[in-house]
């Protein structure tokens, strides 16, 4: 059964017409006992994506379609917030335009919230589309410098994550949120634009006392790195910038002041992994690619410093709905800490 109060699935798109088509077909094939809502937010695509949506999906009967057309790329965060405001459904699911949901995805997510009033988020089993026996993410882990990674990333799916269990927060590629939670804490922080936005929303929700459950029965297949590209230096800059913003806004001060130490350790481990062809640095092609990657990190740090005063002001606003003490937040982050070696040898 679908969630009481209705479900809205939000799909944000920017110049990915073919992937968007496959994504929407997967939603049209959902096995549910009733209709649901789909809001496509197009961020100023120039590849005919919105026209394709209107032409191919406006007359289907499986879901109620709403198309929001922006004249420019407002980013993942702002686009999702537009959809949150346009929908009145009690539950909101996110599905990346480069992901395809298996038929039981939506109903399986809804079951997570049955008789669990303090569960505000649901996480999915996200598999690599090109190699569906391999895991992309099954929830999230985090390192104490603010760099977050998918739980299980790169592992073969052999049943090790086939039970419903609590996780830190869901990945924004495919997730479900309770409207009542969003009404209290707000939507995505638009200063993040894209990347680590799901971490910021998820940690803010945990601080407000909401839990996240993972279900292995809600499965999607994700074409990784399709938005900006796996080797995009802009992607690396955003990941680095938003890591710092996440720490400044939500981490307890005891971890905030140690951030430089943890970051230094991660840089050393990352350099060692890169020298062996592993991790984020290792997959950048040649010396020139690695230098461009290093420059992207510097740019991300500079952008973060520019935004820091505004982010620190937002830090005070979180206290209005805080349920976890700083000590409890620290304990939570360390409970879901990713080992440094695993982090340095993975790529985002």
Residue pairs with C-beta under 8 A, 6 or more apart in sequence:
1 33
1 107
1 110
2 32
2 33
2 34
2 36
2 106
2 107
2 110
3 90
3 91
3 110
3 113
4 90
5 89
5 90
5 91
5 179
6 36
6 37
6 88
6 89
6 90
6 91
7 36
7 37
7 89
7 90
7 91
7 92
7 93
7 106
7 110
7 176
8 36
8 37
8 38
8 39
8 83
8 87
8 89
8 91
8 92
8 93
9 27
9 36
9 37
9 38
9 39
9 63
9 92
9 93
9 94
9 95
9 106
10 38
10 39
10 41
10 80
10 83
10 84
10 87
10 92
10 93
10 94
10 95
11 20
11 23
11 24
11 27
11 38
11 39
11 40
11 41
11 95
11 96
11 97
12 40
12 41
12 43
12 76
12 79
12 80
12 83
12 96
12 97
13 20
13 40
13 41
13 42
13 43
13 45
13 49
13 97
14 42
14 43
14 44
14 45
14 73
14 97
14 227
15 45
15 46
15 47
15 49
16 45
16 47
16 49
16 97
16 98
16 226
16 227
17 45
17 47
17 48
17 49
17 52
19 97
19 98
19 223
19 226
20 40
20 49
20 52
20 53
20 97
21 52
21 56
22 100
23 95
23 96
23 97
23 98
23 99
23 100
23 101
24 38
24 40
24 53
24 56
24 57
25 100
26 100
26 101
26 102
26 105
26 220
27 38
27 62
27 63
27 95
27 101
27 106
28 57
28 60
28 62
28 63
29 62
29 103
30 36
30 62
30 63
30 101
30 103
30 104
30 105
30 106
30 107
31 103
31 104
31 107
32 106
32 107
33 107
35 61
35 62
35 63
35 64
36 63
36 64
36 89
36 106
37 63
37 64
37 66
37 87
37 89
38 63
38 64
38 65
38 66
39 65
39 66
39 67
39 68
39 83
39 86
39 87
40 50
40 53
40 65
40 66
40 67
40 68
41 68
41 70
41 79
41 80
41 82
41 83
42 49
42 50
42 53
42 67
42 68
42 69
42 70
43 70
43 72
43 73
43 74
43 75
43 79
44 69
44 70
44 71
44 72
44 73
44 74
50 67
50 69
53 65
53 67
54 67
57 65
58 65
58 67
66 86
66 87
68 79
68 82
68 83
68 86
70 79
70 82
74 82
75 190
75 192
75 193
75 194
76 172
76 188
76 193
76 194
76 197
77 187
77 188
77 189
77 190
77 191
77 192
77 193
77 194
77 197
78 188
78 190
78 193
80 94
80 187
80 188
81 187
81 188
81 190
83 92
84 92
84 182
84 187
89 179
90 178
90 179
90 180
91 109
91 110
91 113
91 176
91 177
91 178
91 179
92 176
92 177
92 179
92 182
93 106
93 109
93 174
93 175
93 176
93 177
94 172
94 173
94 174
94 175
94 176
94 177
95 101
95 173
95 174
95 220
96 172
96 173
96 174
96 222
96 227
97 226
98 129
98 222
98 223
98 224
98 226
98 227
99 126
99 129
99 173
99 174
99 220
99 221
99 222
99 223
100 129
100 220
100 221
101 174
101 218
101 219
101 220
102 219
102 220
102 221
104 217
104 218
104 219
105 124
105 174
105 218
105 219
105 220
106 218
108 215
108 217
108 218
108 219
109 122
109 124
109 176
109 215
109 218
110 176
111 215
111 217
112 119
112 122
112 164
112 176
112 213
112 215
112 218
113 119
113 122
113 176
113 178
116 211
116 213
118 209
118 210
118 211
119 178
119 210
119 211
119 212
119 213
120 177
120 178
120 180
120 181
120 205
120 210
120 211
120 212
121 169
121 170
121 175
121 176
121 177
121 178
121 181
121 202
121 205
121 210
121 211
121 212
121 213
122 170
122 175
122 176
122 177
122 212
122 213
122 214
122 215
122 218
123 138
123 139
123 140
123 167
123 169
123 170
123 171
123 175
123 212
123 213
123 214
123 215
124 138
124 170
124 171
124 174
124 175
124 214
124 215
124 218
124 219
124 220
125 135
125 138
125 157
125 161
125 214
125 215
125 216
125 217
125 218
125 219
125 220
126 135
126 136
126 137
126 138
126 150
126 171
126 173
126 174
126 219
126 220
126 221
126 222
127 133
127 134
127 135
127 136
127 157
127 219
127 220
127 221
127 222
128 134
128 135
128 136
128 221
128 222
128 224
129 221
129 222
129 223
129 224
130 223
132 157
132 221
133 156
133 157
134 154
134 155
134 156
134 157
135 150
135 152
135 153
135 154
135 155
135 156
135 157
135 161
136 150
136 153
136 173
136 222
136 224
137 150
137 151
137 152
137 153
137 171
137 173
137 222
138 150
138 151
138 152
138 161
138 167
138 214
138 216
139 150
139 151
139 152
139 167
139 168
139 169
139 170
139 171
139 212
139 214
140 148
140 149
140 150
140 151
140 167
140 168
140 169
140 170
140 171
140 198
140 199
140 202
140 336
141 148
141 149
141 150
141 151
141 168
141 336
141 337
141 338
142 148
142 149
142 168
142 199
142 333
142 336
142 337
142 338
143 149
143 262
143 266
143 337
143 338
143 340
143 343
144 255
144 258
144 259
144 262
144 333
144 334
144 337
145 243
145 247
145 259
145 262
145 263
145 265
145 266
146 196
146 243
146 244
146 246
146 247
146 251
146 259
147 239
147 243
147 266
147 343
148 196
148 199
148 243
148 246
148 338
149 338
149 342
149 343
149 346
149 348
150 171
151 161
151 167
151 168
152 160
152 161
153 346
154 346
161 214
161 216
162 216
163 216
164 213
164 214
164 215
164 216
165 213
165 214
166 211
166 212
166 213
166 214
167 212
167 213
167 214
167 336
168 202
168 203
168 206
168 212
168 332
168 336
169 198
169 199
169 201
169 202
169 203
169 205
169 206
169 212
170 176
170 198
170 202
170 212
170 214
171 198
172 197
172 198
172 201
173 220
173 222
174 218
174 220
174 222
175 198
177 201
178 210
181 205
181 208
181 210
184 208
184 321
185 201
185 204
185 205
185 208
185 210
185 321
186 204
187 201
188 197
188 200
188 201
189 197
189 200
189 201
189 249
189 314
191 245
191 307
191 310
191 311
191 314
192 200
192 242
192 245
193 238
194 227
194 228
194 238
195 235
195 238
195 239
195 242
195 348
196 238
196 239
196 242
196 243
196 245
196 246
197 242
199 242
199 246
200 242
200 245
200 246
200 249
200 250
202 212
203 246
203 250
203 329
204 250
204 318
205 212
206 212
206 324
206 329
206 332
207 250
207 318
207 321
207 322
207 323
207 324
207 329
208 321
208 322
208 323
208 324
209 323
209 324
224 230
225 232
225 235
227 235
228 234
228 235
229 235
230 283
230 347
231 283
231 284
231 285
231 289
233 292
233 293
233 295
233 296
233 299
234 296
236 280
236 293
236 296
236 297
236 300
237 296
237 297
237 299
237 300
237 303
238 300
239 300
239 348
240 296
240 297
240 299
240 300
240 301
240 304
241 299
241 300
241 301
241 303
241 304
241 307
242 304
243 300
243 304
244 259
244 300
244 301
244 304
244 308
245 304
245 307
245 308
245 311
247 255
247 256
247 259
248 256
248 304
248 308
248 311
248 312
248 315
249 311
249 312
249 314
249 315
249 318
250 315
250 318
250 329
251 259
251 329
251 333
252 326
252 327
252 329
252 330
253 326
254 326
254 330
255 330
255 333
265 340
266 340
266 343
266 344
269 340
269 341
269 343
269 344
270 279
270 280
270 281
270 344
271 281
272 344
273 279
273 281
273 282
273 344
273 345
274 280
274 281
274 282
274 284
274 290
275 282
276 282
277 283
278 344
278 345
279 344
279 345
279 346
279 347
280 293
280 346
280 347
280 348
281 290
281 293
283 347
284 290
284 292
284 293
324 332
